[in-house]
Amino acid sequence: MRKIRIPLCTTLFFLCFSVCAMAQENKWFKKVRKAQATLITYDADGQMLRSTNAFFVGRDGVLLTDYASLRDAARVVVLDEKGHEYAATKVIGANALYDVASLRVPASKVEGLTLAAAPAAKGETAFIMPYLSNKSGVTTAVQIENVAPFGEKYAYYTLPTAVSEKFLSCPLMNAQGELLGLVQLSAKANDGKSYAIAADYAMSLRANALSATNADYRELKLRKELPDDASQAASYIYLIGTRDTASYLAYVDDYIERFPAELNGYTMKAEMLAAQDRFSEAEEAWTAAAKNCASATDELYYSRARTIFGAAQRGSNTLPATWTLEQALAETEAALAVQTQPVYTALQGHILYAMQRYADACLRFQEVTHTNMRSAEYFLYAAQCQQMLGDTLSVLALQDSAVACYTKPYVAEAAPALLMRSQTLLSLNRYREAVMDLMEYEHLRPTEVNANFYYLREQAEMHCRMFQQALSDIERAVRLEPKEPLYQAELASVHFRFKQIDEAIIAARQAIALAPTFADAHRILGICLREQGKKAEAQAALQKAADLGDEMAKGLLEK
């Protein structure tokens, strides 16, 4: 067998480099090794998904790893260098694009790695730590081939050596034993290189309020660590929604633990528990709030009032005897005694309306219109109270005020006020004004109008002799609901007004085909046939209408 001769100078170079590398390792290798961990993920059924590398940074139980390994994970187990097992509790930060994530692990005794004070430079020697199951105790020394900046101050390193998948998320260290980044594999086959993303970038990732809608965070099933700011944390919980009750309450408990002096956590918890008919637990949450948030008593009264009002309206077999509309009203009065807020007054209005105290409710809603919460909504609430009291002119005045909250050209939000005012105008026989409001409504909400809308507007148009518009509207109603005999009969009536007798007869016969006992349709058919001189057929149609109880048809037969 032929021997391969290696030049003495080359042998000496490798020997010197290895000795140098081992000299560096002797200083910090064992310390770094203690911060390394193996991360194992499981699905909701307890089946193992995958295993990957991870490592601790600092002394707060922060663990860095790759994002991809956390996908579909319902539970994460972390094994440190000594085989101690920990459960990762929450995701601190995540970014799928850069394939990096940070987790919170209750491992306060584990001393993590120290971040490098500055990024490494191109050409600088760095060291890839071996994965935990690799017992060789030898790092892979590499010279950094390229440093690509990204973000504000972070580095993405290109390494000249390809490593196996087992090295994914192993630490990349500098010569001083400081952490530079997490090792990543090349996306290209046979690339011959590996990469590392800056560890300080991974450490900078933190959830904020909008992370609740961020796909990177939503895709991970693990619970997320709340933002550091209380208002951001409250917004985050609001945005995740309440459909998953257990998850929602877990986040609320996290909030209370992190911000024990903030009322939001207790009220969110109490309101959710009350929605589940867990009334005694809701009371316990409010009691804790009173103990820990003494400066926010009016908000606490408001939370109680709103929740008791909602529960009393909804009803429940387990509803406490004290959870009544009267108690809800008393809670709003207590809140207003501490601080006058229009939102408290508005809630009082709703409670009084539910108690059928319409005059008092109207006064509360009108009070709100004199505050910074002035809006069309509260004028309309007051108008509804007056409608229950039977004062139509007061109703119209309040609806006018509601519409006056908007300026022309109207925005879509003005549509409800215009529609309600049109109904009041119709009841006062002010048809032309009603038609104008209905036209504005159709313009603002074209997808929300239906056949009945066009029928009602046609009726108003007929009263103010807007015959062409009336014909157009009743035709729309028929197109939308061709099997409604009322609309067919009305179409026949309008055609008759236009002396379009043939069209009127067709529509009347269609109405009769749909509803043979519809007296109006027989009467209209009889009138149209009489107009054509078909006396026998006309008399038969009118007689049918009379037999069905139509008094007008009886009068026509007598003539």
Buried (B, 14 or more C-beta within 10 A) or exposed (E): EEEEEEEEEEEEEEEEEEEEBBEBBEEBBEEBBBBBBBBBBBEEEEEEBBBBBBBBBBEEBBBBBBBBBBEBBBBBBBBBBEEEEBEBBBBBBBBBEBBBBBBBBEBEEBEBBBBBEEBBEEEBBBBBBBBBEEEEEBBBBBEBBBBEEEEEEBBBBBBEBEBEEBBBBBBBBBBEBBBBBBBBBBEEEEEEBBBBBBBBBBBBBBBBBEBBEBEBBEEBBBBBBBBEBBEBBBBBBBEBEBEEEEBBBEBBEBBBEBBEEBBBBBBBBBBBBBBEBBBEBBBBBBEBBEEBBEEBBBBBBBBBBBBBBBBBEEEEEEBBEEBBBEBBBBBBEBBBEBEEBBBBBBBBBBBBBBBEBBEBBBBBBBBBBEBEBBBBBBBBBBBBBBBBEEBEEBBBBBBBBBBEBBEEEBEEEBBBBBBBBBBBBBEEEBBEBBBBBBBBBBBBBEEEBEBBBBBBBBBBBBBBEBBEBBBBBBBBBBEBBEEBBBBBBBBBBBBBEEEBBEBBBBBBBBBBEBBEEBBBBBBBBBBBBBBEEBEEBBBBBBBBBBEBEBEBBBEBBEE
